[in-house]
Amino acid sequence: MRVVIVDMNEAGVDIRDALRRIDAFVTKGGGRVVYLASCSEVLQGALKGWSLHEHVLAAIIWHEMAHIDGADEIEAQRREEALLTEYILAEQVDRVEGMRYLADLRSRRRRDGKLAQGHENVEATVTGRMLERPIAIIE
């Protein structure tokens, strides 16, 4: 498993705008690699040592790992939410902030369980070779 921090400015023009809207992604056929966007507010907060951001980043990586293991977007979201819920119940994050963020995560799906408009899986657009010059690689 690898986590690679990448600069979205290095992405191809055809996918750059889509990738700037997400914190992390995986590529089809890209092996066991989770890419983190260097411009992500969550990543930047985690690098500053902010507890909620660290736990949210872990949940985001968990979401992407679910995709690597074959989960569709809805299942990956559920796994991400479950991990964040564990952090809240274990009081590893502030309960109010954690619940607020969890509510935002759950708003990605409609009541019928399908993805809400605007929350489609952006990573589905990533098909080519990804960024050649990573900022950092974490193994």
Secondary structure, 3 states (H helix, E strand, C coil): CEEEEECHHHCCHHHHHHHCCCCEECCCCCCCEEEEECCCHHHHHHHCCCHHHHHHHHHHHHHHHHHHCCCCHHHHHHHHHHHHHHHHHCCCCCHHHHHHHHHHHHCCECCCCCECCCCCCHHHHCCCCCCCCCCEEEC
